[in-house]
């Protein structure tokens, strides 16, 4: 269950990044909006499941950021 929940949260964070939430909300804020309780847990889980940090993912999606 924990793994499924983490996947759901990371997918939600990816969606928020993709729709441009990062223009008004920090990456840490996106982690909170996705259900992560702290920055370290968000970054480590995101990297584990995607192979990149949230910031790297943002740059991949929007290279001008």
Phi, psi and omega per residue, in radians:
X1 nan -0.724 -3.129
X2 -1.061 -0.720 3.131
X3 -1.138 -0.743 3.107
X4 -1.093 -0.742 3.116
X5 -1.104 -0.731 3.119
X6 -1.107 -0.746 3.108
X7 -1.076 -0.757 3.118
X8 -1.066 -0.778 -3.130
X9 -1.138 -0.740 3.122
X10 -1.147 -0.730 3.101
X11 -1.084 -0.660 3.093
X12 -1.143 -0.754 3.108
X13 -1.084 -0.750 3.101
X14 -1.055 -0.741 3.118
X15 -1.073 -0.788 3.131
X16 -1.067 -0.703 3.102
X17 -1.135 -0.766 -3.097
X18 -1.120 -0.592 -3.114
X19 -1.533 0.048 3.026
X20 1.626 0.273 3.127
X21 -1.052 -0.481 -3.098
X22 -1.185 -0.195 3.079
X23 -1.227 -0.521 -3.105
X24 -2.022 -0.181 -3.072
X25 -2.310 2.430 3.119
X26 -1.196 2.853 3.069
X27 -1.039 -0.702 3.093
X28 -1.081 -0.690 3.101
X29 -1.101 -0.657 3.083
X30 -1.116 -0.668 3.065
X31 -1.040 -0.766 3.123
X32 -1.137 -0.778 3.119
X33 -1.086 -0.418 -3.136
X34 -1.591 -0.019 3.046
X35 1.773 0.085 3.104
X36 -1.462 2.440 -3.060
X37 -1.480 -0.355 3.112
X38 -2.658 2.841 -3.055
X39 -1.077 -0.788 -3.082
X40 -1.064 -0.774 3.136
X41 -1.140 -0.724 3.109
X42 -1.057 -0.912 -3.087
X43 -1.108 -0.771 -3.098
X44 -1.191 -0.705 3.129
X45 -1.196 -0.745 3.128
X46 -1.047 -0.799 -3.120
X47 -1.172 -0.687 3.127
X48 -1.053 -0.741 -3.049
X49 -1.521 -0.420 -3.085
X50 -1.992 -0.312 -3.098
X51 1.471 0.093 3.109
X52 -2.595 2.800 3.098
X53 -1.338 2.875 3.081
X54 -1.011 -0.667 3.125
X55 -1.150 -0.720 3.093
X56 -1.116 -0.678 3.111
X57 -1.113 -0.743 3.105
X58 -1.041 -0.777 3.127
X59 -1.149 -0.586 3.103
X60 -1.176 -0.746 -3.122
X61 -1.236 -0.730 -3.078
X62 -2.326 1.516 -3.061
X63 -1.022 -0.317 -3.127
X64 -1.433 -0.087 -3.114
X65 -1.456 nan nan
